[in-house]
């Protein structure tokens, strides 16, 4: 049974949240493993003689969404539908809503959103394309539309309701998981939720993470950040106790600000050869007072790549261990590295450790990938079979160089 939340979040203007908890999903965008699930949040506002719907939900949950919406309003009374982002987890139910609305509502979005809605659903009529910064009086409220492209599609915008200091932001400022509450009033809920926000930022927006900082700077320049009293994202928690907190979290992740002492260690080990090298590195890290976070690919473990990517932004440095496999990088590490360089490409030092049987290739190929990225290659230490005493000495020296680099 799908849980649907219908929560009144403001009396004046009358504002409601409709939240669908998706516990069925396993791979967001058919790629990122999220056993924690995700929510789809939409909002309905009654202001004067207008009824405004902010976004919709995934087509899979259209029936549940329509049922919830009808408890709040006659669908033919909806006068405006604001589309902040056309990705189908927020727009999939839109054709159904428009059909029952009699296509009366004005659809509001960016010019890019108009093109995507036409391509996805054949929606062409009654669409108003906003200009960046444009204000529109709807009912008794003033809506200010701000484009935030590449958070995380080119169509993305946010709506700022001027009189109330309410920001409706869709994917921006959202996160994975199904929180136990609807907002940030409970600190335990927030602390549990924020790591899923980091994971969401890296996997969903990571390819464009430089735009996180740029768009936050844009919002700051507009002078509204100090006045924001509530943030309503399309996934996860509403922010009304401390709205600035989610801005600051996004800003830290976008900038890759590290947590002191955190080193991310990722490796494969088919038969223990790479594993032994990592044991030596971990021992040296702990002697130096560092806190390694370790992810291992073995014949018994295959951690989600999405979880690993979520650990990168606040790490001080990375150690990558890999076997040579068929004259290439081990397949698990190879896939991880491509996503790492694409989604979590930060200026962080990297030490590469490797093992091979009859010929070494993994280390050199990883080195090539790393040197083409923003990551700072410290050294590649690769040797045959079980590490010798000399190999172990070189690994310890490499770890010391890694932690001394720029910290």
N, C-alpha and C positions, 0 to 999 in steps of 0.2 A: 504494500500500500504506500503510495507516494504521499509524503507529508507536504501540505500546502499551508503556509502561514498567511493570514490576513491580519495585518497589524496597523492600527491607527497611530501615526507618528507625529501628527500635528493637528491641533484643533482649528487654528486660524492662520493660514488657510487650511481647509480640510484636506489632509494628505495621508494616503495609505500606502503601505508596502504589500506587495504580493510576492511571496518567496516560494519557489519550488526547490525542494531538497532532492538532488539527483544522487541516489545511492546505487543506481544500476550501472552508471558509467565506470569504466575501468581505464580507458585511455583517452584523455582529453585531446581533441583534434586528431583522434585515431593514432596518437603517438606517445603522449606523456602519461606514464603510469600514475594514477591518482586513486589509490585505494581509499583515501580519505574523503572522496566524493567532492561535490561542488554544489553551490546554490545558483539559481537564476533569479535575480531580483528585478522586478518591475514596480513602477509607482503610478498612482492615480491621484490627481489633484483636482479639487473642486474650488474654483475661484470666481466669484461673481456669477455671471451667466455662462461660464466656460467650464468644460470638463476636459482635462488634459491627461493623456496616457503617456508615460515615459517608458518607451521600449516595450518589448513583449517577452516571449520565452521560446524555448526549443519546440519544434514541431511535435516531437514525441510526447510533450506534455500539454499540447493545445487544449485537450478536453478539460483537464484539471484547471488550467489557467482560465478558460472561458467560464467555467462554473464559478470560480472564485470572483472573477471580474463582475459577473452578473449579480453577485451578492452586494455589490457596491453601487452599481449603476446600470441603467438600461443602456445597452451598447449603442443604440441609436442616438443617445445623448452625448456621446463623446465628440467633442468639437475639434480637438487637436491631438495628433499623435507625433511625439518628438522621437526621432530615430537618431540616437547618438552614435551608433555603430551597427552596421548591417550584418555582421557575422550571424549565421543562422541560429546560434544558441540564444540570440536576443531577438531575432526577427522571424523565426520559423513559423510562429503562430499568427503573424501579421495578416496574411491573406484571409484567414478565417475571421479575424476581428473586423477587417474592412468589409467583408461580405455581410456580416450581421449588422454592421454599422450602416449599411446601405451606401458605403463609399462617401459619406457626408463629411468625415473628418478631414481637415487639412493636415497633410503629412509635412513635417518640418525636418530638414536635415541639410547636410552639405551637398554641393553639386556632385561630388564623388559618390555620396550615398544614393543620390537619385539614379545614377548610372548603374550602381550595383543592384538596387532594388528592381530595376527594369530587367537586368540580366538574370537575377535569381527567380523572380516571381511574376515578371511581366507588368509590374506596377508602374504606370506612367502618369496617371491623372492626379490632379489636385495636390501636387507636390510644390512646396515652397523651398527654394534654395537660399540658405542664409549666407550672409557675408560675415567674415570674422569680426567679432566685436559688436555685431548688430544687436540692437535692443528692440523688443516687440512687447506691446501691451496686450496681454491676454486676460480677459476678465478683470480682476482687480489687482493683478500682479504684473510686474515688469520682468521679462525674461531676457537675459543677456546670453548670447550664443558665442562661444569661444572655441575656435578650432584648435585641436591638439593632435595634428597628424603624426602617424606612426606610433601612437599609443592605443592600439598597435597596428591599425590599418590606416591608409591615407584618408579614409572617410570620417575619422573619429573627431567628435566634438564633445564639449560639456555644456550644460545649461546652468547658469547662475541666476537664481531668483533673488532679485536685488533687495526687495523689502525685507525678506526673511533671512538673508544670508545663507541660503540653501544651495548646495552644488550637487547636481545630478550628473554622474560621471561615467556610467556604464563600466567598461573594462578597466579604465584608469582608476587606481586606488582600490582595486579588488584583490581577491585572493582565493586559493583553493580551500577545500574542507567544508564541513557542515557545522558551523559553530552552534553551541548549545543555546545561544541567545541571539537577539537580532542586532544588538549594538555593543559599544565598547564600555558599558557601565561596569562590567565585572572584570577586574584586572587579571584573574586567573584565566578567564576565557580569552582575553587579549594575548596574554603571554603564550598560550597554547596555539593561538591562531597565527601569530606573526611569522613563524618559520614557514608556514604554508603560503603566506604572502610572498616571501622571498622566492620560494620555489616557483610560484606562479609568475612573478616578475621575470625571472630568468628564462623560463621555458616559453612563455607567451610573448613577452616584450623584449627578451634578451638580444635578439638580432638587432634591435633598434635602441639599445639601452642608453645611448648618448642622448636620445630625444627625451628621455625621462627628465634629466637635469635641465635640458633646454626649455621644455614646456613648463616645468616648475618655475624657472626663472621668468618665463613669460607671464605666468600667473602673478608672481610677485610684483613684476613691473606694472601690472594692471591695478595694483593696490587693493586687491580684494582678499588676499590671503588672511589679513588680520581680521577681516569682517566675516569670514566663513564660520557659520555656527553649526552647520550640519553637512556631512558629505554622504550622498546616497549612491553607492556603486552598484554595478550590475552583478557582482558576485560577493559573497561573504558579508562581513559586518558593516552596519551603518556606523558612522563616526559622528557622535554628538557630544560626548563627554570631553574629548580632546581631539578635535578634527586635525590640528596641526601634526599630531603624532604620525598619522599615516602619510602625510606629505614628507615628513622627516625620514620615515622608514624608506619610502620610495627613493628619496634623494640619496640616502646612504647606499642603497643597493645599486642605483644607477651609477654612482661614483665609485663603487667597489671599495668603500671604506672598511679597512680590516679590523678584526677583533684581536687585540693583543694576545700573542702566543698561539694562535690557531694556525696549524699547518694541515693542509688537506693531502692525504696520501691515497693514491689509487693504483691498484695493480692487478694483473692476472698472474696466476701461478698454476701451471698444469700439473707439475710434479714436484713442486717445492723449491726449485732453484731460484726463481725470482722471489719467492716467499722468504727465503733465507736472507737475501739481500735487503729486503724490506725490514726484517727483524733487526738487522744491524742498524739500519737508518733510524728506526723507531727508538732503539736503545739510546742512540746518540742524541736524538731530539729530546728524550725525557731527561737525559743527563744535563742538557742545556736549559731545562725548565720550560720546554714547549709542550703544547697540548695537541697531539696529532689526532685528527679525525680520519678513520681508515675505512676504505671501501675495497672489498676483495672479490675478484672473479676467480672462482676455483671450480672443481668438479662438484662442489656442494653449494656454492653461492653464486648468485647473479643479481646484484642489487639494481634497483631501478635507476636508469640514467638520469631521470628527472630529479631524483633525490640528490644525486651527486652534483648535478649542475647547481642546485640550490645552495650547496655548501661553498661555492667558489667566491661569491662577492665579498664575504667578510673574512676570507682566509688571508693570511700574510704571505703564504707561499704554497707551492704545490710540489709534491714528489710523484712522479709517474713511473711505475715499474711495468715492464712488458717483456713477454717472450717473443722471439722470432718464430713465426708460424708460416710455413710455406713461402719462405723468402720475403715475408712481409710482417706487419704488425699483427699481433694476435687479434682475431676478428672483433672480440668484445671491446678491446681497448681502441681499436681502429675506429669503430663506430662512435664510441664515447669521445674520442679526440676531435672528430669532425664536428660533433655537436658542441663540444667545449669551445672550439675556436669560433664557431658561428654564434652560439648563444651566450657564452660567458667569457668573452674576449676582453680581459682586463690586463693592465700593466702590473703583473705579478711575477716574481722569479720562479723558475721551474728547474728542478733537477730530474734528470732522466736516468733510470737504472734499468739494465737489461741483461738477459741471459739468452744464450743460443747453444745449439748443438754443434752442427758442422759448419755453420756460416752465420754471421751476425748481420741482420738487416733492420730489425725493429728500431734500434736506437737511432740510427741515421735517418730513417724515415720519419720518426717522431720529431727529431731535431729539425728536419726540413719544415714540417708543419708548424712547429712552435716559432721558428725564426721568421716565418711569414705572417705571424700574428702580433698582437700587442704584448704577448707574454715575453718575459726576459729570460732567455736561455742561459743558465749558469754553467751546466756541464752535462755531458753524456758519459756514463760509466757502464760499459757493457763488456762482458767477458763470457768465456765458455763454461758451461756446466755449473758445478757447485763452486761458490766463491772461495778463492784461496785466502790465506791470511793477508796477503798483499792487497787483494780485492777489497777485503773488509776494511783495511786501513784507508784505502782510497775513498770508500763510501763514507766513512766517518769524516774524512777531510772535506768531501763534497757537501755533506750536511752542514758542516761548520761554515763553509763558504756561502751556502744558501741562506742560512739564518743571519749571516752578517751583511747580506746584500740589502742595503737601503733601509734597514730597520732602525 
